[in-house]
């Protein structure tokens, strides 16, 4: 049976595409001259460079296991800027059925040049550290010794996996340049795979053909890339990885002993697979079990939207997300009821069951989180997804819910879930739906300050987030409260005291603090010169990209940001001059900015506000953002002066 392959159109669908002169799966011999290289020829500013990278996946014909082989040779130019390469992490999956991945044939070396001699250092077992990331994943970590500028790291390892149905996705482009990168996938002809390509890079060397490998007939896919530049990220992008060239393979069918077995190939196939799955469909069918949990007052609620929000509040209040993602329940509703914690699927499948038990039409929605990357709609497979939210039809309106955040509400979800598309899993059909966040996120900064005759300033500062931003702030605070509070002193270089961060009754997240400073005013003769926004003024243009914009501009939600600074001036002083006010708005009113400074009695009140009306924009909007942020930085760089009477 011929494998099915999805390729760039220029590949066409052919029996074979040959690279006659290219030798795959053969690492070049170590070259002493590589140790003498002082910079990359591809990018002289690169802190590191991949000299050789080989990703080889193959299905063992005798065992049916997926063998994953990785070979790397990496040149370090700047040790301090290439820390990501100083350690190796190998993740191994172990499911509850006893199937687990095994690490084999680990070999790791570091080469250094001492004088004219090559010194080789092996990575020994003492450098290995093993950690349990979650219920299913164990990570083995290896630290490379004797790393310095000029070092070369080389390693090879093999993982034997029983999970041959989905071959891991591989990024071709990394953040550092690569002299040579190759991807090889070999499978017996009895096993057919879809091979999915996304991105803009075409391989220089390519082979797609059937051949006798490992003693039997195989289908092989081999792609080689020479002299790849490091991938350039852009700011205001949800996930830059979405734009990297990548390859992924997934099993489509098997043909053994005249028995054809097909696997997931359509969205409807996915729905059918999930409907009776013990850790998915069977969970939200347990409406009788969860109905007993709900307080009677909730079920008596006549307004369905109010009822849905109360059910969401009940789940949020009584159960806690363990910060683990997955499309399957990790523990199941019974265990969740008992232990009060679970992954996103545990909580949101329970929420689905509770809504259905209250006669509200509700279904789970599979999504890929922002960090996990975009869903490839042309390539239906479960590997696209890693998270579950809930959709409910109430009074002919569709609402989204997520019980993982304590501050969530109907259609107010954490930023991690707003990733363009999702798969709505109805009882009778599957639908790909668009996920667009139209709820505005608000961020307000308020300062009330007093200038003292000696030139010092004291006052109170308040930073408040509402909507999605409040969820992000609360999660960052919960992760590390000390680090969260420390950011204020680092970002503004102000000695804040009495920092207090908390969630308000409406779900807003507010931080308040006091400050006292002697470096915000320049005394010039009888004048006091200062910025009327004090420490809140914009010091640079955030949209400063010089190269042509390549990617969408993402904010994940519409945004409204306001700064209000009220300064009390001391007796005996008057305002000599004030900054000029400014207002700018795009023709379509999508982006706007206003800046005003005025004197009221003995106070100077400055208000700066920008509004972004949509969650994302095509790249063609970048010049508009660049122009307006230039106006923002120019306006907020203006100073005012007080003069002694």
C-alpha positions in Angstrom: 0.0 0.0 0.0 1.3 3.4 -0.9 1.7 5.9 1.9 -0.3 9.1 1.7 1.8 12.3 1.8 0.8 15.9 2.1 3.5 18.1 0.6 4.1 21.5 -0.9 2.6 21.7 -4.3 6.0 21.9 -5.9 6.8 18.4 -4.7 3.9 17.1 -6.7 2.8 13.5 -6.0 5.5 11.3 -7.4 7.0 7.9 -6.8 10.4 9.3 -5.9 12.3 12.5 -5.7 16.0 11.7 -5.7 19.0 13.4 -4.1 21.7 11.3 -5.8 24.7 13.0 -4.3 23.5 13.3 -0.7 24.3 10.8 1.9 21.7 10.7 4.6 22.2 9.3 8.1 25.9 9.7 8.0 27.4 12.3 10.3 30.7 13.7 8.9 33.9 12.9 10.7 34.9 15.3 13.4 36.9 18.1 11.9 39.5 19.8 14.1 39.1 23.0 11.9 35.6 23.4 13.3 37.1 24.0 16.7 39.1 26.8 15.3 36.1 28.6 13.8 35.5 31.9 15.5 32.2 32.8 14.0 29.4 31.4 11.8 29.7 31.9 8.1 25.9 31.9 7.9 25.4 34.5 10.6 28.6 36.0 12.1 26.6 37.3 15.1 25.2 33.9 16.1 26.1 32.7 19.6 26.0 29.1 18.5 25.6 27.1 15.3 24.4 23.6 14.4 27.1 21.9 12.4 25.1 18.7 11.9 21.6 17.7 12.9 19.9 14.4 12.0 16.3 13.4 13.1 15.6 9.8 12.1 12.3 8.1 12.8 11.7 4.5 11.8 9.1 1.9 12.5 10.8 -1.4 13.5 9.2 -4.1 11.3 9.7 -6.9 13.8 8.4 -5.1 16.9 6.1 -2.4 15.5 7.8 0.1 17.7 8.8 3.7 16.8 12.6 4.1 17.0 13.6 7.8 17.4 17.3 8.6 16.8 18.7 12.1 17.3 22.3 13.2 16.4 23.6 16.7 16.9 26.9 18.5 16.6 26.8 22.1 17.9 29.5 24.8 17.8 29.4 27.3 20.7 30.7 30.8 19.9 29.4 32.7 22.9 28.9 30.6 26.0 26.9 33.3 27.9 24.4 33.7 25.1 23.9 30.0 24.2 22.8 28.5 27.6 19.9 26.6 25.9 22.5 24.2 24.3 24.5 23.6 27.5 22.0 20.9 28.7 20.2 18.1 27.0 16.7 17.1 28.1 15.1 13.8 27.0 11.4 13.4 27.7 10.0 9.9 28.0 6.3 9.0 28.0 4.8 6.3 30.2 1.0 5.7 30.1 -1.1 4.1 32.8 -1.4 0.8 30.8 2.3 0.0 31.3 3.5 1.2 27.8 6.5 3.3 28.2 9.4 4.8 26.2 12.9 3.6 26.8 16.1 5.6 26.3 19.0 3.7 24.6 22.5 4.3 23.3 23.1 7.7 24.9 26.5 9.1 23.9 27.5 12.7 24.6 30.8 14.5 24.3 32.3 18.0 24.5 35.4 18.9 22.4 37.7 21.7 23.3 41.0 22.9 21.8 43.9 23.3 24.1 46.9 24.6 22.3 46.8 22.5 19.1 45.4 19.5 20.8 41.7 18.3 20.8 40.5 17.5 24.3 37.5 15.2 24.5 35.3 15.1 27.6 32.5 12.5 28.0 29.2 13.3 29.7 29.1 10.8 32.5 26.2 9.4 34.5 26.8 11.8 37.4 25.6 14.7 35.2 22.2 13.0 34.7 19.2 14.3 36.6 15.8 12.7 36.3 12.5 14.5 37.1 8.8 13.6 37.0 7.1 16.4 35.0 3.6 14.9 35.4 1.7 11.7 35.6 2.9 10.6 32.2 6.2 12.4 31.4 9.7 11.8 32.9 12.5 14.0 31.9 16.2 12.9 31.9 18.5 16.0 32.0 22.2 15.9 31.1 24.6 18.8 31.8 27.5 19.2 29.4 30.8 19.9 31.3 33.7 22.1 30.3 31.7 24.4 28.0 33.5 27.5 26.9 33.7 29.8 23.9 34.8 27.6 20.9 33.5 24.3 22.4 31.7 21.7 20.2 29.0 19.6 21.7 28.1 16.3 20.2 25.5 13.8 21.2 23.5 10.9 19.9 20.7 9.0 21.6 17.9 6.6 20.7 14.4 6.3 22.1 12.3 3.1 21.7 8.6 4.0 21.8 5.5 1.8 21.6 3.5 4.8 20.4 4.0 4.4 16.7 0.6 6.0 15.7 2.0 9.5 16.0 5.5 10.5 15.0 6.7 13.6 16.8 6.6 16.9 15.0 10.0 18.5 14.2 10.9 22.1 13.6 13.3 22.5 10.7 14.2 26.1 11.6 15.7 26.8 15.0 16.9 30.0 16.6 20.5 29.5 15.6 21.9 28.8 12.1 22.5 25.3 10.8 25.1 24.1 8.4 23.1 20.9 7.7 19.8 19.6 9.0 18.0 16.4 7.9 14.8 14.7 8.5 14.3 10.9 7.8 11.2 8.8 8.3 11.2 5.1 7.3 8.1 2.9 7.7 7.2 -0.6 6.4 4.9 -0.4 3.4 2.2 -2.2 5.4 1.9 0.9 7.5 0.7 4.1 5.8 1.3 7.6 7.2 0.2 11.1 6.4 3.3 13.4 6.3 2.4 17.0 6.9 4.6 19.9 5.9 4.0 23.5 6.9 6.2 26.5 6.5 8.1 28.3 3.8 11.4 26.4 3.4 11.9 23.7 0.7 14.6 21.1 1.2 17.6 21.1 -1.0 17.8 17.3 -0.9 14.7 15.1 -1.0 13.9 11.5 -1.5 10.4 10.0 -1.4 10.3 6.4 -2.6 9.9 2.7 -1.8 13.0 0.7 -1.2 14.3 -2.4 0.6 15.5 -1.2 4.0 16.3 -3.2 7.2 15.6 -6.4 5.2 12.1 -5.5 4.0 10.1 -3.2 1.8 9.8 0.3 3.2 8.6 3.7 2.3 11.2 6.4 3.0 11.0 10.2 3.3 14.3 12.0 3.4 14.7 15.8 3.4 18.0 17.7 3.8 18.6 21.4 4.3 21.9 23.3 3.8 23.0 26.6 5.4 19.8 27.5 7.2 19.6 30.9 8.8 18.4 31.2 12.4 14.7 31.7 12.7 13.9 35.4 13.3 11.1 36.0 15.8 8.8 39.0 15.8 7.2 40.9 18.7 3.4 40.9 19.1 3.1 37.3 17.9 1.1 34.7 19.9 3.5 31.9 19.1 6.4 32.4 16.6 6.7 28.7 16.3 3.5 28.7 14.2 5.6 30.2 11.4 8.6 27.9 11.5 8.9 25.2 8.9 8.0 21.9 10.4 7.3 18.2 9.6 4.9 15.8 11.3 3.8 12.3 10.4 0.7 10.4 11.7 -0.5 6.9 11.0 -3.3 6.7 8.5 -3.8 2.9 8.0 -2.2 -0.5 8.4 -2.5 -3.5 6.1 -1.5 -6.9 7.7 -2.6 -10.3 6.5 -5.2 -8.9 4.1 -6.7 -6.9 7.0 -7.0 -3.2 6.4 -7.4 -1.0 9.5 -7.8 2.7 9.1 -7.1 5.3 11.8 -8.3 8.9 12.3 -8.5 10.7 9.0 -11.5 13.1 9.3 -12.9 15.4 12.1 -15.9 13.1 12.3 -13.6 10.1 12.9 -12.1 12.0 15.8 -15.6 12.6 17.3 -16.5 8.9 17.0 -13.3 7.9 18.6 -13.9 10.3 21.5 -17.6 9.7 22.0 -17.2 6.4 24.0 -13.7 7.0 25.2 -13.4 6.3 29.0 -11.5 9.5 29.6 -13.5 11.7 27.4 -17.1 11.1 26.2 -17.9 8.7 29.1 -16.9 11.5 31.5 -19.4 14.1 30.5 -22.2 11.5 30.1 -22.1 11.1 33.9 -24.8 13.8 34.4 -26.5 11.9 37.2 -23.3 11.7 39.2 -22.7 15.5 39.0 -26.3 16.6 39.3 -26.3 15.5 42.9 -23.4 17.9 43.6 -25.2 21.1 42.6 -26.9 23.1 45.2 -30.7 23.2 44.7 -30.7 27.0 44.3 -28.7 26.7 41.1 -31.0 24.2 39.4 -34.0 26.4 40.4 -32.6 29.4 38.5 -35.0 30.3 35.6 -32.5 32.3 33.5 -30.3 29.8 31.6 -27.3 32.1 31.2 -27.4 33.0 34.9 -27.7 29.3 35.7 -24.7 28.5 33.5 -22.6 31.1 35.2 -23.5 29.8 38.6 -22.6 26.3 37.6 -19.2 27.7 36.4 -18.8 29.5 39.7 -19.5 26.3 41.6 -16.8 24.3 39.6 -14.3 27.1 39.9 -14.9 27.5 43.7 -14.8 23.8 44.6 -12.2 22.3 42.2 -8.7 23.4 41.2 -6.8 23.0 38.0 -3.4 21.2 38.5 -1.9 23.2 35.6 -1.7 20.1 33.5 -3.0 20.1 29.9 -4.6 17.3 28.0 -7.7 16.4 25.9 -8.3 13.4 28.1 -9.3 13.4 31.8 -6.3 12.7 33.9 -8.1 11.4 36.9 -11.8 11.3 36.0 -14.8 12.9 37.5 -15.1 10.5 40.4 -11.6 11.1 41.5 -12.0 14.9 40.9 -15.0 14.9 43.2 -12.9 13.2 45.9 -9.6 14.9 45.6 -10.8 18.3 44.2 -8.0 18.7 41.7 -7.5 17.7 38.0 -6.3 18.7 34.6 -8.2 21.0 32.2 -10.2 18.0 30.8 -11.2 16.8 34.3 -12.6 20.2 35.2 -14.2 21.1 31.8 -15.7 17.7 31.1 -17.2 17.9 34.6 -18.5 21.4 33.7 -20.0 20.0 30.5 -21.7 17.2 32.5 -23.1 19.7 35.0 -24.5 22.0 32.3 -26.1 19.1 30.5 -27.6 17.9 33.8 -29.2 21.3 34.2 -30.8 21.0 30.7 -28.3 23.4 29.1 -27.0 22.3 25.7 -23.3 22.0 26.2 -20.4 20.3 24.4 -16.6 20.0 24.8 -14.4 21.9 22.4 -10.9 20.6 21.6 -8.3 23.3 21.2 -4.6 23.8 20.9 -3.3 26.3 23.4 -1.3 29.2 22.2 2.0 27.7 23.4 1.1 24.4 21.7 0.8 26.0 18.3 -1.9 26.5 15.6 -4.2 23.7 14.4 -3.6 22.6 10.9 -7.1 22.4 9.5 -6.1 20.5 6.4 -4.6 17.7 8.5 -7.3 16.3 10.9 -5.7 14.4 13.8 -5.9 14.3 17.6 -2.3 15.4 17.9 -3.4 18.9 16.9 -5.0 19.4 20.3 -3.9 19.5 24.0 -6.8 21.2 25.9 -10.5 21.2 26.4 -13.0 24.1 26.9 -16.8 24.1 26.9 -19.3 25.5 24.5 -23.0 26.1 25.4 -26.0 27.1 23.3 -28.1 29.4 25.5 -31.1 31.4 24.1 -29.8 30.9 20.5 -26.4 32.4 21.5 -23.2 30.4 21.7 -21.0 30.9 24.8 -17.5 29.6 25.8 -16.5 28.5 29.3 -13.3 27.4 31.0 -13.2 26.3 34.7 -9.4 26.3 35.0 -9.2 30.0 36.0 -10.9 31.3 39.2 -11.7 34.6 37.4 -13.2 33.2 34.2 -16.8 34.0 33.1 -18.9 33.2 30.1 -16.8 34.2 27.1 -14.0 35.5 29.4 -11.3 32.9 29.1 -7.5 32.8 29.8 -5.2 34.0 27.1 -3.8 30.5 26.6 -7.0 29.2 25.0 -7.5 32.0 22.3 -5.8 30.3 19.4 -7.9 30.8 16.4 -9.8 27.5 16.0 -11.3 24.6 17.9 -13.1 21.4 17.2 -16.7 21.4 18.6 -17.5 17.8 19.6 -21.3 17.6 19.4 -23.2 14.4 20.1 -23.9 13.7 16.4 -21.2 15.6 14.5 -17.9 17.5 14.7 -17.5 21.1 13.7 -14.4 23.2 13.3 -15.2 26.6 14.8 -13.4 30.0 14.9 -12.4 31.3 18.3 -12.2 35.1 18.3 -11.9 37.0 21.5 -14.0 40.2 21.3 -13.9 41.0 25.0 -11.7 44.1 25.8 -8.9 43.7 28.3 -8.4 46.8 30.5 -5.2 47.9 32.1 -5.1 51.1 34.2 -2.3 52.9 36.0 -3.1 55.5 38.6 -0.6 57.7 40.4 -1.4 60.3 43.1 1.8 62.2 44.0 3.0 65.2 45.9 6.0 67.3 45.1 7.9 68.5 48.2 9.9 71.8 48.3 13.1 69.9 48.6 12.5 68.3 45.2 11.4 64.8 46.4 8.2 63.2 45.3 6.0 60.8 47.4 2.7 59.2 46.6 0.7 56.1 45.8 0.6 54.0 42.7 -2.2 51.6 41.6 -1.9 49.0 38.8 -5.2 47.3 37.9 -6.1 44.7 35.3 -9.5 43.7 34.1 -10.7 40.9 31.9 -8.2 38.5 30.4 -5.3 40.6 31.6 -6.5 40.1 35.2 -6.4 36.4 34.7 -2.8 36.6 33.3 -1.7 38.8 36.2 -3.3 36.5 38.8 -1.6 33.4 37.3 1.8 35.2 37.2 1.3 36.3 40.8 0.3 32.8 42.0 3.3 31.3 40.2 5.8 33.5 42.2 4.4 36.3 44.3 7.8 37.7 45.2 8.9 37.8 41.6 5.6 39.4 40.6 6.1 42.2 43.2 9.8 42.6 42.3 8.9 43.4 38.7 7.6 46.9 39.7 10.9 48.0 41.1 12.8 46.5 38.2 10.5 48.0 35.5 10.3 51.5 36.9 13.5 51.8 39.0 11.4 53.2 41.8 11.7 52.2 45.5 8.2 50.9 46.0 7.0 50.0 49.5 3.9 48.2 50.9 3.1 46.3 47.7 -0.2 44.7 48.0 -1.7 42.5 45.2 -5.2 41.0 45.3 -8.3 39.9 43.4 -11.3 42.2 43.7 -14.9 41.0 44.0 -15.5 41.7 40.3 -12.5 39.6 39.2 -10.1 42.6 38.7 -6.5 42.1 39.8 -5.1 45.2 41.6 -1.7 46.0 43.0 -1.2 49.1 45.2 2.0 50.5 46.6 3.6 53.6 48.0 6.8 55.4 46.8 9.2 58.1 47.7 11.8 59.3 45.2 14.5 62.0 44.9 15.5 61.4 41.3 12.3 62.3 39.3 13.0 66.0 39.3 15.9 68.1 37.8 16.4 71.3 39.6 17.7 74.1 37.3 17.9 77.4 39.0 14.4 78.3 40.2 12.9 75.6 38.0 11.8 72.1 38.7 11.8 70.0 35.5 10.0 66.7 35.4 7.9 64.3 33.2 4.3 64.8 34.2 3.8 61.0 33.9 6.7 60.5 36.4 7.9 56.9 36.0 5.0 55.8 33.7 6.1 57.5 30.5 6.8 55.5 27.4 10.5 55.6 26.8 10.7 53.8 23.4 8.6 52.7 20.4 7.6 49.1 21.0 6.9 48.7 17.2 10.5 49.2 16.2 11.0 46.4 13.7 13.3 47.6 10.9 12.8 44.6 8.6 9.6 44.1 6.7 6.9 42.6 8.9 6.2 38.9 8.0 3.6 37.7 10.5 0.2 38.6 12.0 0.1 41.1 14.8 -1.4 39.4 17.8 -2.7 40.9 21.1 -5.1 38.0 21.9 -7.8 40.4 23.0 -8.8 44.0 22.2 -6.9 46.3 24.7 -7.6 49.6 26.5 -4.7 51.0 28.5 -5.0 54.2 30.6 -2.5 56.1 32.7 -3.7 58.8 35.0 -1.2 60.8 37.0 -2.2 63.5 39.4 0.6 65.6 40.9 0.1 68.2 43.7 2.6 71.0 43.3 4.1 72.7 46.4 3.2 76.2 47.6 5.2 79.0 46.2 5.5 77.3 42.8 3.6 77.8 39.5 3.6 76.0 36.2 5.9 77.6 33.7 4.9 75.4 30.7 2.9 72.2 30.0 3.4 69.6 27.4 1.2 69.7 24.3 -1.8 67.5 24.1 -2.1 65.0 21.3 -4.8 62.9 19.7 -4.5 60.4 16.8 -6.8 57.8 15.4 -6.7 55.5 12.3 -9.3 56.1 9.6 -11.1 52.8 10.5 -10.9 53.8 14.2 -9.2 50.5 15.0 -6.2 52.2 16.8 -6.4 55.4 18.8 -4.3 57.4 21.2 -4.9 60.6 23.3 -2.6 62.5 25.6 -3.7 65.5 27.7 -2.0 67.5 30.5 -3.9 70.2 32.4 -3.6 72.3 35.5 -6.5 72.3 38.0 -5.9 74.5 41.1 -2.6 73.2 42.6 -2.7 69.9 40.7 -1.3 68.7 37.4 -3.5 66.0 35.8 -2.1 63.9 33.0 -4.1 61.3 31.1 -2.6 59.0 28.5 -4.8 56.4 26.8 -4.6 54.0 23.9 -7.2 51.7 22.5 -6.8 48.7 20.2 -10.2 47.5 18.9 -9.4 44.0 17.8 -7.5 41.0 19.0 -5.3 40.7 16.0 -4.4 42.4 12.7 -2.8 41.5 9.4 0.8 42.4 9.0 -0.1 45.4 6.8 -1.2 47.2 9.9 2.3 47.3 11.2 3.2 50.8 9.8 0.1 52.2 11.5 1.1 50.8 14.9 4.6 52.0 14.3 3.4 55.5 13.6 1.0 55.7 16.6 3.6 54.3 19.0 6.0 56.9 17.7 3.4 59.5 18.7 3.0 57.8 22.1 6.8 57.8 22.8 7.2 61.4 21.6 4.2 62.7 23.5 5.1 61.0 26.7 8.8 62.1 26.5 7.7 65.7 26.9 8.6 67.4 30.2 7.0 70.2 32.2 8.5 72.8 34.5 7.6 74.5 37.7 9.0 77.9 38.6 9.4 79.4 42.0 7.3 82.5 42.4 
